[in-house]
Amino acid sequence: MSASIRKNSMIKNSLSAFVLGAVSVTSAQSFAGEDWDVTAGIQGAVGDYSNSRQRDKKSNYGFFVSADYLESYGFTFVYDNSSYDYRKSSDYKTNYGRSSIDQDAYFLSGRKTFRPDALNGLLTVSFDIHHIDNDDKSKISDNVKVYAPHISYLTYDKNYYVDLGYANSDYYKGLTIDQWTPTAGFAFNDQKDWLQMRGYLISSSKKARTQNQKSAKALEVSLTHFFDGQFLNLSKIKGTAITGERFYAVDRDAATVYNLGDVQRGGFSLLAEFDVTESIKLTLSGGNERYRDKTYKDDYSVTYFYTGLSTSW
């Protein structure tokens, strides 16, 4: 009976996501014109946990819409539905009687770009909002709210970039996570390559809820190479590596909140983007992330594969 209810819930979520996506894309097309740059797409991913006593598999799907007006201001909306499956012998399934958690995540971002004469570049300020709703009976990962202001600077020649982001995350029973993310990037090799480094400085209001850690630090390094599209319509590849530790992290580039309390202890990913046509892009990505659950003395990893399809006009 519970499996049937969960299946019906997932079907309703799928239909809701499809309808909302269609409405969003249609609305975007209605105002898109010469002054607007609009991108919309669908995405999905699957993941498999290794050596975890609690978790087995995960999957997600969603859509996004992003629009910018004359490089002056814009917005982005992302919807994602995820399912996390637990092992038959896990404590979560034993204590709460659930074999999985179904989750809806919403992301909304607005931005404004300025061109101060003294800076010789673009100064962009933005504000992001995340909301996560799921059926976690423990409520630890449910009803998550994140507010994240951000400021960035890019030179007019697009060779140098810096930013500073902040995220305040609100969790069950007063747990608050503060995160600072300073970032620097630069182009080289005639702008065919881009190197970016981002720091994660994270602190917890209740270390008993974050694996008995008050703070965590991590460094994310990514290298992107751009192609001319002559080989298999490949436009770019991107490799990313994370070292150090972080918990309850907010990834602004992926519009993702890691709302599980386990400590991430590194990871890597590889992404490839293809120009299917002049306006349609295909993105393929895969990676591995390592975690530690100190409660169960559990060191595990998750391997995932992602695909996305987007169109611009």
ZIZI-V948434 format. One record per pair of residues at least 12 apart in sequence whose C-alpha atoms are under 7 Angstrom apart, sorted by sequence separation. I is the first residue (numbers start at 0). J is the second residue. D is the distance in Angstrom with one decimal. If there is no record, write none. Layout:
# ZIZI-V948434
I:J:D / I:J:D
This chain:
# ZIZI-V948434
45:57:5.8 / 46:58:6.1 / 64:76:5.3 / 111:123:5.6 / 112:124:6.5 / 130:142:7.0 / 131:143:5.0 / 150:162:5.6 / 151:163:6.4 / 166:178:5.1 / 183:195:5.8 / 184:196:6.3 / 202:214:4.2 / 223:235:6.8 / 224:236:5.5 / 247:259:6.2 / 271:283:5.4 / 288:300:5.5 / 289:301:6.7 / 45:58:4.3 / 63:76:5.6 / 64:77:6.6 / 85:98:5.3 / 110:123:6.8 / 111:124:5.5 / 130:143:5.6 / 131:144:6.7 / 150:163:5.6 / 165:178:5.6 / 166:179:6.7 / 183:196:5.5 / 201:214:5.5 / 202:215:6.5 / 223:236:5.7 / 224:237:6.5 / 247:260:6.0 / 270:283:5.8 / 271:284:6.3 / 287:300:6.8 / 288:301:5.4 / 44:58:5.6 / 45:59:6.5 / 63:77:4.3 / 84:98:5.9 / 85:99:5.6 / 110:124:5.7 / 111:125:6.3 / 130:144:4.8 / 149:163:6.0 / 150:164:6.5 / 165:179:4.6 / 182:196:5.7 / 183:197:6.6 / 201:215:5.2 / 223:237:4.3 / 246:260:6.1 / 270:284:4.2 / 287:301:5.6 / 288:302:6.7 / 24:39:6.6 / 44:59:5.4 / 62:77:5.9 / 63:78:6.4 / 84:99:4.2 / 110:125:4.0 / 129:144:5.7 / 130:145:6.5 / 149:164:4.4 / 164:179:5.7 / 165:180:6.3 / 182:197:4.3 / 200:215:6.2 / 201:216:6.3 / 222:237:5.6 / 223:238:6.5 / 246:261:6.4 / 269:284:5.6 / 270:285:6.7 / 287:302:4.4 / 43:59:5.4 / 44:60:6.5 / 62:78:5.6 / 83:99:5.2 / 84:100:6.7 / 109:125:5.5 / 110:126:6.6 / 129:145:4.9 / 148:164:6.2 / 149:165:6.3 / 164:180:4.9 / 181:197:5.8 / 182:198:6.5 / 200:216:4.9 / 221:237:6.8 / 222:238:5.4 / 246:262:4.9 / 269:285:5.7 / 286:302:5.8 / 287:303:6.4 / 43:60:4.0 / 61:78:5.3 / 62:79:6.8 / 82:99:6.6 / 83:100:5.1 / 108:125:6.9 / 109:126:5.6 / 128:145:5.6 / 129:146:6.7 / 148:165:5.8 / 163:180:5.8 / 164:181:6.3 / 180:197:6.3 / 181:198:5.5 / 199:216:5.5 / 200:217:6.9 / 221:238:5.5 / 222:239:6.6 / 245:262:5.8 / 246:263:6.1 / 268:285:5.6 / 269:286:6.3 / 286:303:5.6 / 42:60:5.6 / 43:61:6.3 / 61:79:4.2 / 82:100:5.6 / 83:101:6.6 / 108:126:5.7 / 109:127:6.7 / 128:146:4.9 / 147:165:5.4 / 148:166:6.8 / 163:181:4.5 / 180:198:5.2 / 199:217:5.0 / 221:239:4.2 / 244:262:6.4 / 245:263:5.3 / 268:286:3.9 / 285:303:5.5 / 286:304:6.8 / 42:61:5.4 / 60:79:5.7 / 61:80:6.1 / 82:101:4.6 / 108:127:4.3 / 127:146:5.9 / 128:147:6.4 / 147:166:4.1 / 162:181:5.9 / 163:182:6.3 / 180:199:4.9 / 198:217:5.9 / 199:218:6.2 / 220:239:5.7 / 221:240:6.4 / 244:263:5.5 / 245:264:6.9 / 267:286:5.5 / 268:287:6.5 / 285:304:4.3 / 41:61:5.8 / 42:62:5.9 / 59:79:6.7 / 60:80:5.5 / 81:101:5.8 / 82:102:6.3 / 107:127:5.8 / 108:128:6.3 / 127:147:4.9 / 146:166:5.7 / 147:167:6.3 / 162:182:5.1 / 179:199:6.0 / 180:200:6.4 / 198:218:4.6 / 220:240:5.5 / 244:264:4.7 / 267:287:5.6 / 284:304:5.8 / 285:305:6.0 / 41:62:4.2 / 59:80:5.4 / 60:81:6.7 / 81:102:5.0 / 107:128:5.3 / 126:147:5.7 / 127:148:6.2 / 145:166:6.6 / 146:167:5.4 / 161:182:5.4 / 162:183:6.6 / 178:199:6.8 / 179:200:5.1 / 197:218:5.8 / 198:219:6.3 / 219:240:5.8 / 220:241:6.5 / 243:264:5.8 / 244:265:6.7 / 266:287:5.5 / 267:288:6.6 / 284:305:4.9 / 40:62:5.5 / 41:63:6.5 / 59:81:4.1 / 80:102:5.6 / 81:103:6.5 / 106:128:5.8 / 107:129:6.7 / 126:148:4.3 / 145:167:5.6 / 146:168:6.6 / 161:183:4.4 / 178:200:5.6 / 179:201:6.5 / 197:219:5.1 / 219:241:4.4 / 242:264:6.7 / 243:265:6.1 / 266:288:4.1 / 283:305:5.8 / 284:306:6.4 / 40:63:5.5 / 58:81:5.6 / 59:82:6.3 / 80:103:4.6 / 106:129:4.7 / 125:148:5.8 / 126:149:6.2 / 145:168:4.3 / 160:183:5.7 / 161:184:6.4 / 178:201:4.4 / 196:219:5.7 / 197:220:6.5 / 218:241:5.7 / 219:242:6.6 / 242:265:4.7 / 265:288:6.1 / 266:289:5.9 / 283:306:4.6 / 39:63:5.6 / 40:64:6.7 / 58:82:5.4 / 79:103:5.9 / 80:104:6.4 / 105:129:5.7 / 106:130:6.7 / 125:149:5.2 / 144:168:5.8 / 145:169:6.3 / 160:184:5.0 / 177:201:5.7 / 178:202:6.6 / 196:220:4.6 / 217:241:6.9 / 218:242:5.4 / 241:265:4.9 / 265:289:5.5 / 282:306:5.5 / 283:307:6.7 / 39:64:4.4 / 57:82:5.5 / 58:83:6.8 / 79:104:5.1 / 105:130:5.2 / 124:149:5.7 / 125:150:6.4 / 144:169:5.2 / 159:184:5.9 / 160:185:6.1 / 176:201:7.0 / 177:202:5.3 / 195:220:5.8 / 196:221:6.6 / 217:242:5.7 / 218:243:6.3 / 241:266:5.1 / 264:289:5.4 / 282:307:4.9 / 38:64:5.9 / 39:65:6.3 / 57:83:4.5 / 78:104:5.9 / 79:105:6.6 / 104:130:5.8 / 105:131:6.4 / 124:150:4.4 / 143:169:5.8 / 159:185:4.5 / 176:202:5.8 / 177:203:6.6 / 195:221:5.3 / 217:243:4.2 / 240:266:5.8 / 241:267:6.2 / 263:289:5.8 / 264:290:5.4 / 281:307:5.8 / 282:308:6.4 / 38:65:5.2 / 56:83:6.1 / 57:84:6.0 / 78:105:4.9 / 104:131:4.5 / 123:150:5.7 / 124:151:6.6 / 143:170:5.3 / 158:185:5.3 / 159:186:6.6 / 176:203:4.9 / 194:221:5.9 / 195:222:6.5 / 216:243:6.0 / 217:244:5.1 / 240:267:4.3 / 263:290:4.3 / 281:308:4.7 / 37:65:5.7 / 38:66:6.4 / 56:84:5.2 / 77:105:5.9 / 78:106:6.5 / 103:131:5.9 / 104:132:6.4 / 123:151:5.2 / 158:186:4.8 / 175:203:6.1 / 176:204:6.5 / 194:222:4.7 / 216:244:5.4 / 217:245:6.0 / 239:267:5.4 / 240:268:6.6 / 262:290:5.4 / 263:291:6.6 / 280:308:5.8 / 281:309:6.7 / 37:66:4.3 / 55:84:5.5 / 77:106:5.0 / 103:132:5.3 / 122:151:5.8 / 123:152:6.4 / 175:204:5.3 / 193:222:5.7 / 194:223:6.6 / 215:244:5.6 / 216:245:5.9 / 239:268:5.2 / 261:290:6.3 / 262:291:5.3 / 280:309:5.3 / 36:66:5.6 / 37:67:6.5 / 54:84:6.2 / 55:85:5.1 / 76:106:5.6 / 77:107:6.6 / 102:132:5.8 / 103:133:6.1 / 122:152:4.6 / 174:204:5.9 / 193:223:5.1 / 215:245:5.2 / 238:268:5.8 / 239:269:6.5 / 261:291:5.8 / 262:292:6.7 / 279:309:5.6 / 280:310:6.4 / 35:66:6.7 / 36:67:5.2 / 54:85:4.4 / 55:86:5.3 / 76:107:4.6 / 102:133:4.1 / 121:152:5.6 / 122:153:6.8 / 139:170:7.0 / 174:205:6.1 / 192:223:5.5 / 193:224:6.6 / 238:269:4.6 / 261:292:5.1 / 279:310:4.4 / 35:67:5.7 / 36:68:6.5 / 53:85:5.7 / 54:86:5.6 / 75:107:5.8 / 76:108:6.6 / 101:133:5.7 / 102:134:6.8 / 120:152:6.8 / 121:153:5.2 / 139:171:5.5 / 192:224:4.5 / 237:269:5.7 / 238:270:6.4 / 278:310:5.4 / 279:311:6.6 / 35:68:4.6 / 53:86:5.7 / 75:108:5.1 / 100:133:6.8 / 101:134:6.0 / 120:153:5.6 / 121:154:6.2 / 138:171:6.5 / 191:224:5.7 / 192:225:6.2 / 237:270:5.0 / 278:311:5.2 / 34:68:5.8 / 35:69:6.3 / 74:108:5.4 / 75:109:6.6 / 100:134:5.9 / 120:154:4.1 / 121:155:6.7 / 191:225:5.1 / 236:270:5.5 / 237:271:6.5 / 278:312:6.8 / 34:69:5.5 / 74:109:4.3 / 100:135:5.9 / 119:154:6.3 / 120:155:4.6 / 236:271:4.4 / 53:89:4.7 / 73:109:5.9 / 74:110:6.2 / 119:155:6.4 / 235:271:5.9 / 236:272:6.4 / 52:89:6.2 / 53:90:6.9 / 73:110:5.4 / 235:272:5.4 / 72:110:5.4 / 73:111:6.7 / 234:272:5.6 / 72:111:4.2 / 233:272:6.0 / 234:273:5.3 / 24:64:6.9 / 71:111:5.9 / 72:112:5.9 / 233:273:4.4 / 234:274:6.3 / 71:112:5.0 / 95:136:6.7 / 232:273:5.4 / 233:274:6.4 / 20:62:6.5 / 70:112:6.9 / 232:274:5.3 / 232:275:6.7 / 201:245:6.8 / 209:260:5.6 / 210:261:6.9 / 210:293:6.0 / 140:258:5.6 / 140:259:6.3 / 106:254:6.6 / 52:297:6.9 / 51:297:6.5 / 51:298:7.0 / 50:298:7.0 / 51:299:5.1 / 50:299:5.0 / 49:299:5.7 / 49:300:5.3 / 48:300:5.7 / 49:301:6.1 / 48:301:4.3 / 47:301:5.5 / 48:302:6.6 / 46:301:6.3 / 47:302:5.4 / 46:302:5.4 / 47:303:6.5 / 46:303:4.0 / 45:303:5.6 / 46:304:6.5 / 44:303:6.9 / 45:304:5.6 / 44:304:5.5 / 45:305:6.8 / 44:305:4.2 / 43:305:5.9 / 44:306:6.3 / 43:306:5.7 / 42:306:5.8 / 43:307:6.5 / 42:307:4.1 / 41:307:5.8 / 42:308:6.4 / 41:308:5.6 / 40:308:5.4 / 41:309:6.5 / 40:309:3.9 / 39:309:5.5 / 40:310:6.2 / 38:309:6.7 / 39:310:5.6 / 38:310:5.6 / 39:311:6.6 / 38:311:4.3 / 37:311:5.5 / 38:312:6.7 / 37:312:5.5 / 36:312:6.1
